[in-house]
């Protein structure tokens, strides 16, 4: 199935169909390819270090994995050295930027992908330019970083559009090295996006995969990502606010810690931060049959503190980025 077919394919993922249609509407031509890259996370420190021994530092702390949620990129090559970039998440904004010479001023949502593609162009890959259409359906507030998946997705898409699978096509290892050298970010997360295996964790240097076993003998481990919402008017992701008040942020952190303890009491086996440092989300590993009880306990904990109900997102360990059309 080619990128041009996705918009008309009734059995294709609706998000991919929407992206392909949006590309054709924006650029008056169909995409040549559509790539899908997973969000990624890092197994961090325990979120409740004073809890029972079962919640202590896991042997895979610091390892990375790809989550079963995705950013998507539709692409078609150009030959004039220009990058045109649009996004389903920011329909009122678009960018037209040079890939060589002085850098243009990219919108915030396009800055990291633009830096990634300038690094590729400097290395001789994709200098002709491209038309891109992006979709990152999960906001940063969910707790999964979006920058590294987008960088990898656009790098794979543009390299594919220009070099395909021919002898001049850069390998994923080459793309990872270029991104690591040129764009600030989490190298371990990039490797998870590029090299992950379903059901497995990946060492930070990308050298080793290891399976994450389910706690109850199920085929797949059960993971939930619990993310604090801030009170209305204080959430930096809301349209009417650009920064959270310190008091609201502290209340959200305290609510998250209390909810993690409640989840552990309800049957979760471990709670840890999905990153190098504490944030607004915590990952819970639990037996599948305790999912409803753990979720209910976490929500009740937030309500007892008069805090908004948290986001609860199911996480699967996914495979690496792939071409969809």
C-alpha positions as semicolon CSV with decimal commas, in nm:
position;residue;x (nm);y (nm);z (nm)
1;X;0,000;0,000;0,000
2;X;0,152;0,334;-0,107
3;X;0,112;0,666;0,069
4;X;-0,124;0,779;-0,205
5;X;-0,355;0,484;-0,134
6;X;-0,394;0,543;0,238
7;X;-0,652;0,822;0,217
8;X;-0,884;0,599;0,013
9;X;-0,819;0,269;0,189
10;X;-1,120;0,188;0,409
11;X;-0,924;-0,063;0,618
12;X;-0,632;0,170;0,694
13;X;-0,588;0,328;1,036
14;X;-0,818;0,635;1,050
15;X;-0,533;0,858;1,172
16;X;-0,319;0,755;0,875
17;X;-0,608;0,816;0,636
18;X;-0,662;1,160;0,789
19;X;-0,293;1,245;0,762
20;X;-0,272;1,133;0,401
21;X;-0,584;1,331;0,312
22;X;-0,448;1,636;0,495
23;X;-0,122;1,612;0,302
24;X;-0,303;1,598;-0,032
25;X;-0,526;1,892;0,063
26;X;-0,232;2,104;0,182
27;X;0,016;2,033;-0,097
28;X;-0,217;1,944;-0,388
29;X;-0,044;1,611;-0,442
30;X;-0,047;1,276;-0,262
31;X;0,229;1,172;-0,024
32;X;0,493;0,936;-0,155
33;X;0,529;0,760;0,180
34;X;0,385;0,760;0,530
35;X;0,595;0,664;0,831
36;X;0,484;0,578;1,184
37;X;0,718;0,606;1,485
38;X;0,635;0,506;1,843
39;X;0,653;0,733;2,141
40;X;0,927;0,612;2,375
41;X;0,997;0,619;2,746
42;X;1,280;0,545;2,987
43;X;1,239;0,334;3,300
44;X;1,340;0,580;3,568
45;X;1,370;0,581;3,946
46;X;1,094;0,447;4,171
47;X;0,814;0,699;4,218
48;X;0,755;0,575;4,575
49;X;1,105;0,494;4,707
50;X;0,986;0,442;5,063
51;X;0,731;0,177;4,967
52;X;0,762;-0,200;4,997
53;X;1,074;-0,376;4,861
54;X;0,882;-0,489;4,551
55;X;0,874;-0,125;4,438
56;X;1,250;-0,072;4,464
57;X;1,477;0,008;4,174
58;X;1,405;-0,245;3,899
59;X;1,700;-0,424;3,738
60;X;1,609;-0,248;3,413
61;X;1,615;0,109;3,552
62;X;1,748;0,339;3,282
63;X;1,646;0,106;3,000
64;X;1,419;0,237;2,726
65;X;1,119;0,107;2,536
66;X;0,879;0,207;2,260
67;X;0,520;0,266;2,365
68;X;0,223;0,150;2,157
69;X;0,123;0,507;2,066
70;X;0,257;0,677;1,756
71;X;0,352;0,992;1,570
72;X;0,293;0,985;1,195
73;X;0,465;1,164;0,908
74;X;0,357;1,189;0,545
75;X;0,626;1,294;0,297
76;X;0,696;1,369;-0,067
77;X;1,038;1,476;-0,199
78;X;1,127;1,813;-0,348
79;X;1,422;1,925;-0,557
80;X;1,465;2,292;-0,458
81;X;1,622;2,254;-0,114
82;X;1,310;2,374;0,068
83;X;1,128;2,205;0,354
84;X;0,755;2,273;0,368
85;X;0,604;2,153;0,693
86;X;0,246;2,140;0,823
87;X;0,080;1,963;1,114
88;X;-0,264;1,825;1,193
89;X;-0,205;1,949;1,549
90;X;-0,142;2,309;1,436
91;X;-0,367;2,361;1,133
92;X;-0,333;2,740;1,137
93;X;0,047;2,728;1,107
94;X;0,277;2,613;0,829
95;X;0,646;2,663;0,759
96;X;0,864;2,695;0,449
97;X;1,228;2,666;0,546
98;X;1,569;2,624;0,377
99;X;1,761;2,305;0,448
100;X;2,098;2,455;0,360
101;X;2,249;2,797;0,421
102;X;2,123;3,021;0,701
103;X;1,850;2,854;0,904
104;X;1,497;2,986;0,887
105;X;1,275;3,054;1,186
106;X;1,061;2,747;1,249
107;X;0,748;2,736;1,464
108;X;0,805;2,575;1,802
109;X;0,636;2,249;1,700
110;X;0,861;2,221;1,392
111;X;1,191;2,330;1,547
112;X;1,326;1,985;1,641
113;X;1,220;1,812;1,315
114;X;1,372;2,103;1,122
115;X;1,701;2,073;1,310
116;X;1,704;1,699;1,242
117;X;1,653;1,746;0,868
118;X;1,918;2,018;0,845
119;X;2,160;1,772;1,007
120;X;2,069;1,512;0,745
121;X;2,107;1,767;0,463
122;X;2,452;1,867;0,592
123;X;2,548;1,498;0,569
124;X;2,425;1,482;0,210
125;X;2,088;1,315;0,269
126;X;1,765;1,477;0,157
127;X;1,919;1,806;0,045
128;X;1,652;1,841;-0,222
129;X;1,393;1,917;0,042
130;X;1,053;1,771;0,118
131;X;0,689;1,837;0,186
132;X;0,593;1,703;0,530
133;X;0,268;1,665;0,717
134;X;0,293;1,565;1,084
135;X;0,059;1,424;1,345
136;X;0,149;1,379;1,713
137;X;-0,182;1,287;1,877
138;X;-0,063;1,273;2,240
139;X;0,021;1,606;2,407
140;X;0,341;1,643;2,607
141;X;0,127;1,661;2,922
142;X;0,055;1,288;2,891
143;X;0,412;1,227;3,000
144;X;0,561;1,068;2,687
145;X;0,824;1,283;2,508
146;X;0,727;1,372;2,152
147;X;1,047;1,536;2,023
148;X;1,257;1,221;1,974
149;X;0,983;1,022;1,795
150;X;0,918;1,315;1,560
151;X;1,289;1,360;1,485
152;X;1,326;0,993;1,400
153;X;1,005;0,982;1,198
154;X;1,095;1,278;0,977
155;X;1,453;1,154;0,932
156;X;1,332;0,809;0,822
157;X;1,062;0,958;0,599
158;X;1,286;1,206;0,417
159;X;1,572;0,957;0,379
160;X;1,324;0,707;0,234
161;X;1,170;0,964;-0,001
162;X;1,509;1,059;-0,146
163;X;1,719;0,743;-0,125
164;X;1,460;0,469;-0,075
165;X;1,621;0,135;-0,007
166;X;1,903;0,187;-0,254
167;X;2,276;0,170;-0,186
168;X;2,289;0,538;-0,088
169;X;2,017;0,507;0,175
170;X;2,153;0,579;0,526
171;X;2,112;0,299;0,777
172;X;1,919;0,351;1,099
173;X;2,248;0,342;1,288
174;X;2,377;0,623;1,065
175;X;2,060;0,827;1,120
176;X;2,085;0,775;1,497
177;X;2,448;0,893;1,496
178;X;2,361;1,204;1,292
179;X;2,073;1,296;1,522
180;X;2,276;1,232;1,838
181;X;2,555;1,459;1,714
182;X;2,342;1,744;1,582
183;X;2,023;1,766;1,788
184;X;2,005;1,786;2,170
185;X;1,781;1,518;2,317
186;X;1,768;1,173;2,473
187;X;1,981;0,936;2,267
188;X;1,833;0,633;2,444
189;X;1,480;0,733;2,344
190;X;1,591;0,775;1,982
191;X;1,735;0,424;1,985
192;X;1,410;0,289;2,126
193;X;1,218;0,456;1,842
194;X;1,457;0,318;1,580
195;X;1,544;-0,027;1,716
196;X;1,282;-0,141;1,968
197;X;1,129;-0,489;1,966
198;X;0,773;-0,558;2,072
199;X;0,753;-0,671;2,435
200;X;1,117;-0,582;2,502
201;X;1,323;-0,316;2,676
202;X;1,635;-0,175;2,511
203;X;1,963;-0,091;2,683
204;X;2,038;0,284;2,674
205;X;2,323;0,231;2,428
206;X;2,105;0,012;2,206
207;X;2,329;-0,293;2,254
208;X;2,088;-0,538;2,419
209;X;1,718;-0,623;2,421
210;X;1,551;-0,797;2,713
211;X;1,186;-0,902;2,750
212;X;0,964;-0,742;3,012
213;X;0,772;-1,034;3,157
214;X;0,408;-1,015;3,262
215;X;0,353;-1,056;3,634
216;X;0,072;-1,310;3,602
217;X;0,188;-1,528;3,314
218;X;-0,008;-1,327;3,057
219;X;0,136;-1,292;2,704
220;X;0,215;-0,922;2,754
221;X;0,299;-0,709;3,059
222;X;0,031;-0,471;3,184
223;X;0,151;-0,112;3,210
224;X;-0,050;0,201;3,288
225;X;0,072;0,559;3,258
226;X;-0,090;0,778;3,523
227;X;-0,060;1,152;3,454
228;X;-0,168;1,436;3,681
229;X;-0,397;1,703;3,541
230;X;-0,363;2,049;3,688
231;X;-0,668;2,248;3,799
232;X;-0,852;2,446;3,525
233;X;-0,672;2,767;3,430
234;X;-0,331;2,647;3,557
235;X;-0,245;2,374;3,307
236;X;0,028;2,489;3,065
237;X;-0,134;2,280;2,792
238;X;-0,460;2,469;2,816
239;X;-0,539;2,731;2,554
240;X;-0,585;3,010;2,808
241;X;-0,262;2,963;3,003
242;X;0,108;2,940;2,927
243;X;0,246;2,841;3,267
244;X;0,126;2,649;3,567
245;X;0,117;2,826;3,901
246;X;0,379;2,684;4,143
247;X;0,109;2,597;4,396
248;X;-0,091;2,404;4,138
249;X;0,220;2,220;4,023
250;X;0,306;2,122;4,382
251;X;-0,050;2,005;4,442
252;X;-0,036;1,794;4,128
253;X;0,297;1,637;4,233
254;X;0,163;1,555;4,579
255;X;-0,153;1,411;4,427
256;X;0,048;1,196;4,190
257;X;0,264;1,058;4,472
258;X;-0,043;0,977;4,680
259;X;-0,212;0,812;4,381
260;X;0,097;0,600;4,316
261;X;0,085;0,474;4,674
262;X;-0,287;0,402;4,640
263;X;-0,218;0,210;4,318
264;X;0,047;0,000;4,494
265;X;-0,197;-0,073;4,776
266;X;-0,454;-0,181;4,515
267;X;-0,226;-0,436;4,352
268;X;0,029;-0,257;4,133
269;X;0,375;-0,411;4,179
270;X;0,592;-0,111;4,093
271;X;0,563;0,260;4,021
272;X;0,840;0,454;3,850
273;X;0,895;0,771;3,654
274;X;0,889;0,737;3,272
275;X;1,198;0,951;3,230
276;X;1,532;1,049;3,374
277;X;1,366;1,260;3,646
278;X;1,025;1,296;3,812
279;X;0,753;1,456;3,605
280;X;0,377;1,473;3,579
281;X;0,334;1,104;3,504
282;X;0,417;0,771;3,666
283;X;0,430;0,425;3,510
284;X;0,261;0,139;3,693
285;X;0,342;-0,228;3,636
286;X;0,062;-0,455;3,753
287;X;-0,111;-0,789;3,697
288;X;-0,374;-0,754;3,426
289;X;-0,654;-0,871;3,654
290;X;-0,584;-0,576;3,890
291;X;-0,613;-0,310;3,618
292;X;-0,963;-0,189;3,707
293;X;-0,891;-0,185;4,082
294;X;-0,564;0,005;4,039
295;X;-0,722;0,261;3,809
296;X;-1,015;0,315;4,047
297;X;-0,781;0,356;4,346
298;X;-0,568;0,616;4,166
299;X;-0,871;0,816;4,052
300;X;-1,024;0,805;4,403
301;X;-0,696;0,932;4,550
302;X;-0,703;1,240;4,327
303;X;-1,068;1,307;4,406
304;X;-1,003;1,294;4,779
305;X;-0,760;1,582;4,728
306;X;-1,009;1,779;4,513
307;X;-0,779;1,743;4,213
308;X;-0,891;1,678;3,854
309;X;-0,922;1,312;3,756
310;X;-0,584;1,198;3,617
311;X;-0,522;1,070;3,267
312;X;-0,477;0,693;3,260
313;X;-0,321;0,553;2,945
314;X;-0,254;0,188;2,872
315;X;0,099;0,124;2,748
316;X;0,219;-0,168;2,538
317;X;0,583;-0,232;2,445
318;X;0,587;-0,174;2,070
319;X;0,823;-0,239;1,783
320;X;1,037;0,026;1,613
321;X;0,933;0,285;1,357
322;X;0,804;0,151;1,028
323;X;0,677;0,259;0,689
324;X;0,299;0,232;0,658
325;X;0,252;0,330;0,297
